[in-house]
């Protein structure tokens, strides 16, 4: 399916998220995080269908890149983040209540996150099928949940999650795109021109089918780890070395995301740009 992602000419929208170490009654699983996010429409598009959300008190950071041409991609993106946060906060939901009572490990908790993403997918599908103005909408999704001394990751589509550790920026999951499938199958024999043509054709996203496979991962935290969530408007124009250098040299997460978006705009920014930076607290390789 063609992921037509429309952008706009808007000022940077960003806000820092203060550290929050308060106790959480809804989900007693998470660790507090220091984080910031920013989004920009880019230099070419007329609409920004990217969005982000950070719920620092439950250690959750998310981004989404809406798609579908004129079919309410921004609506799908906002729905995804709102529904996932609602599910993760809902203390009346049986699956959250059981998790809290049983004090589960990271594998159970990342399963809860994946379930929340699947619920968001169903909500977007329902709206797409029953609201004419939203027909055909969809979105990518990526999230980091910091809990149990781990970073719990979930993603669908080509929005990415990176980890910066000791100056090395590593992509933590493969894109769900035709280009990524082509490169994986062809390996060193892949033609870069063909991969570029297929870059925006997604093989998996939220909102197009009632069921979706959510890719998950569990990463043990090491002191100094930083996680970057970003849409293709950022990683498509900046290479890993540039992004790592910007993050390393920034004085705080807000400065880092603002400078990442500024750098993307300086490189033409043909798509919407969104970046969220997450610094877990108290991470230690010995935990």
FENMOPE-V671185 format. One record per residue. N is the residue number from 0. RES is the residue in one letter. BURIAL is # if it has 9 or more other ideal C-beta (glycine too) atoms within 8 Angstrom, else .. D_FIRST is the distance of its C-alpha to the first C-alpha in Angstrom with 2 decimals. Layout:
<<N RES BURIAL D_FIRST> <N RES BURIAL D_FIRST>>
//
This chain:
<<0 X . 0.00> <1 X . 3.77> <2 X # 6.27> <3 X . 9.22> <4 X # 12.15> <5 X # 15.41> <6 X # 18.76> <7 X # 22.35> <8 X . 25.90> <9 X . 27.43> <10 X . 30.07> <11 X # 29.40> <12 X . 29.27> <13 X # 30.76> <14 X . 33.30> <15 X . 35.05> <16 X # 35.15> <17 X . 38.67> <18 X . 39.67> <19 X . 40.21> <20 X . 42.24> <21 X . 43.09> <22 X . 42.94> <23 X # 39.97> <24 X . 40.87> <25 X # 37.39> <26 X # 36.07> <27 X . 38.91> <28 X # 36.73> <29 X # 35.66> <30 X # 37.29> <31 X # 37.59> <32 X # 35.59> <33 X # 36.17> <34 X # 33.01> <35 X # 31.72> <36 X # 28.52> <37 X # 27.56> <38 X # 24.74> <39 X # 24.66> <40 X # 22.56> <41 X # 23.05> <42 X . 24.58> <43 X . 22.04> <44 X # 19.96> <45 X . 21.71> <46 X # 20.34> <47 X # 20.08> <48 X # 17.35> <49 X # 18.41> <50 X # 21.08> <51 X # 23.29> <52 X # 26.02> <53 X # 28.94> <54 X # 31.23> <55 X # 33.92> <56 X # 36.29> <57 X # 34.04> <58 X # 32.75> <59 X # 29.10> <60 X # 26.83> <61 X # 23.16> <62 X # 20.49> <63 X # 17.16> <64 X # 14.73> <65 X # 13.43> <66 X # 10.44> <67 X # 9.55> <68 X . 11.75> <69 X . 14.98> <70 X # 13.98> <71 X # 16.06> <72 X # 14.03> <73 X # 17.53> <74 X # 18.55> <75 X # 15.94> <76 X # 17.00> <77 X # 20.63> <78 X # 20.36> <79 X # 19.01> <80 X # 21.95> <81 X # 24.49> <82 X # 23.76> <83 X # 23.88> <84 X # 27.11> <85 X . 28.54> <86 X # 28.04> <87 X # 29.58> <88 X # 32.51> <89 X # 33.21> <90 X # 36.52> <91 X . 36.83> <92 X . 33.79> <93 X . 35.26> <94 X . 33.00> <95 X # 33.86> <96 X # 37.53> <97 X . 37.82> <98 X # 36.27> <99 X # 38.77> <100 X . 41.69> <101 X . 40.92> <102 X . 40.32> <103 X . 37.45> <104 X . 36.44> <105 X # 33.24> <106 X . 31.38> <107 X # 31.98> <108 X # 31.06> <109 X # 27.72> <110 X # 27.05> <111 X # 27.91> <112 X # 25.47> <113 X # 22.64> <114 X # 23.83> <115 X # 23.75> <116 X # 20.10> <117 X # 19.39> <118 X # 21.56> <119 X # 19.64> <120 X # 16.37> <121 X # 18.36> <122 X # 19.82> <123 X # 16.61> <124 X # 15.35> <125 X . 18.82> <126 X # 18.94> <127 X # 15.64> <128 X . 17.03> <129 X . 20.57> <130 X . 20.56> <131 X . 19.60> <132 X . 19.18> <133 X # 16.61> <134 X # 14.42> <135 X . 10.67> <136 X # 11.52> <137 X # 10.49> <138 X # 11.87> <139 X # 12.58> <140 X # 16.09> <141 X # 18.99> <142 X # 22.61> <143 X # 26.01> <144 X # 28.80> <145 X # 32.22> <146 X # 34.46> <147 X . 37.14> <148 X . 37.44> <149 X # 33.83> <150 X # 30.53> <151 X # 28.07> <152 X # 24.43> <153 X # 21.20> <154 X # 17.66> <155 X # 14.00> <156 X # 11.37> <157 X # 12.83> <158 X # 15.79> <159 X # 18.78> <160 X # 22.21> <161 X # 25.07> <162 X # 28.70> <163 X # 31.56> <164 X # 34.56> <165 X . 37.65> <166 X . 35.92> <167 X . 33.05> <168 X # 29.50> <169 X . 27.30> <170 X . 23.58> <171 X # 23.73> <172 X # 20.36> <173 X . 17.60> <174 X # 14.25> <175 X # 11.34> <176 X # 9.34> <177 X # 9.19> <178 X # 12.21> <179 X # 14.10> <180 X # 13.79> <181 X # 15.00> <182 X # 17.79> <183 X . 18.83> <184 X . 19.24> <185 X # 20.83> <186 X . 22.88> <187 X . 25.48> <188 X . 24.50> <189 X # 21.10> <190 X . 20.89> <191 X . 20.13> <192 X . 19.00> <193 X # 16.21> <194 X # 15.19> <195 X . 15.29> <196 X . 13.03> <197 X # 10.26> <198 X # 11.21> <199 X # 8.68> <200 X # 5.49> <201 X # 5.84> <202 X . 6.93> <203 X . 8.74> <204 X # 9.47> <205 X # 12.02> <206 X # 11.99> <207 X . 9.40> <208 X . 11.83> <209 X . 15.62> <210 X . 15.95> <211 X # 14.51> <212 X . 16.10> <213 X # 17.60> <214 X # 18.75> <215 X # 22.40> <216 X # 25.26> <217 X # 28.93> <218 X # 30.81> <219 X . 34.58> <220 X # 35.62> <221 X # 37.99> <222 X . 40.16> <223 X . 38.65> <224 X # 34.97> <225 X # 32.55> <226 X # 28.89> <227 X # 26.39> <228 X # 23.13> <229 X # 21.03> <230 X # 17.75> <231 X # 16.35> <232 X # 18.57> <233 X # 21.46> <234 X # 20.71> <235 X . 19.02> <236 X # 22.39> <237 X # 25.00> <238 X . 25.85> <239 X . 27.19> <240 X . 30.79> <241 X # 30.63> <242 X # 29.00> <243 X # 31.56> <244 X . 34.41> <245 X # 33.55> <246 X # 33.38> <247 X . 36.54> <248 X . 38.52> <249 X # 37.60> <250 X . 40.33> <251 X . 38.11> <252 X # 34.46> <253 X # 34.37> <254 X # 35.62> <255 X # 33.10> <256 X # 29.98> <257 X # 31.53> <258 X # 32.29> <259 X # 28.84> <260 X # 27.34> <261 X . 30.19> <262 X # 29.54> <263 X # 25.85> <264 X # 27.01> <265 X . 29.65> <266 X . 27.03> <267 X . 25.23> <268 X # 22.69> <269 X # 19.83> <270 X # 17.76> <271 X # 18.98> <272 X # 21.19> <273 X # 22.13> <274 X # 24.49> <275 X # 26.49> <276 X # 29.36> <277 X # 31.04> <278 X # 34.51> <279 X # 35.76> <280 X # 39.48> <281 X . 42.06> <282 X # 39.87> <283 X . 41.95> <284 X . 41.50> <285 X . 44.34> <286 X . 42.87>>
//
